[in-house]
Amino acid sequence: MGLPKVKLSKGRKGRRRSHLALALVQLQPCPQCKKPHRPHNVCTNCGYYAGREVLKTD
């Protein structure tokens, strides 16, 4: 494995890693129960996905 020939400055290292920041979790209201849930995921409150029930909830 090779070694770096020149030290990377903090600024250059930071610019390289600028796209690695964590993104905020996106939420949208469920069309059935109006509770917030993540898009393209089953609603944990009512169990609906894409207009049909896929999980039984009591």
C-alpha positions as CSV (number, residue, x, y, z in Angstrom):
1,M,0.0,0.0,0.0
2,G,1.4,3.4,-1.0
3,L,2.1,6.2,1.4
4,P,1.1,9.9,0.7
5,K,4.0,11.9,-0.6
6,V,2.5,15.2,0.6
7,K,0.4,15.9,3.7
8,L,-3.2,16.8,3.0
9,S,-4.3,20.0,4.5
10,K,-7.5,20.1,6.7
11,G,-9.3,22.2,4.1
12,R,-8.6,19.8,1.3
13,K,-9.6,16.8,3.4
14,G,-12.8,18.7,4.4
15,R,-13.7,19.5,0.8
16,R,-13.2,15.9,-0.1
17,R,-15.5,14.8,2.7
18,S,-18.1,17.5,2.2
19,H,-20.6,15.1,0.6
20,L,-20.4,12.7,3.6
21,A,-22.6,14.7,5.9
22,L,-25.8,13.0,7.2
23,A,-29.0,14.0,5.6
24,L,-32.2,14.8,7.6
25,V,-34.8,12.0,7.7
26,Q,-37.6,12.9,5.3
27,L,-41.2,12.4,6.6
28,Q,-44.5,12.7,4.9
29,P,-48.1,12.2,6.2
30,C,-49.7,8.8,5.7
31,P,-52.7,9.0,3.4
32,Q,-54.7,6.6,5.7
33,C,-53.9,7.8,9.3
34,K,-52.2,11.1,8.6
35,K,-49.3,10.2,10.9
36,P,-45.8,11.0,9.6
37,H,-43.8,8.1,8.1
38,R,-40.8,7.7,5.8
39,P,-41.5,7.7,2.1
40,H,-41.5,4.3,0.3
41,N,-41.9,2.5,3.7
42,V,-44.9,0.8,5.4
43,C,-46.6,3.0,7.9
44,T,-45.9,1.7,11.3
45,N,-49.1,3.1,12.8
46,C,-51.7,1.7,10.4
47,G,-49.7,-0.9,8.3
48,Y,-50.7,0.5,4.9
49,Y,-48.4,0.9,1.9
50,A,-49.4,2.1,-1.5
51,G,-53.1,2.2,-0.6
52,R,-53.4,-1.3,0.7
53,E,-52.9,-3.0,4.1
54,V,-49.7,-5.1,4.2
55,L,-49.2,-5.4,8.0
56,K,-51.9,-6.3,10.5
57,T,-52.1,-3.9,13.4
58,D,-54.3,-4.3,16.4
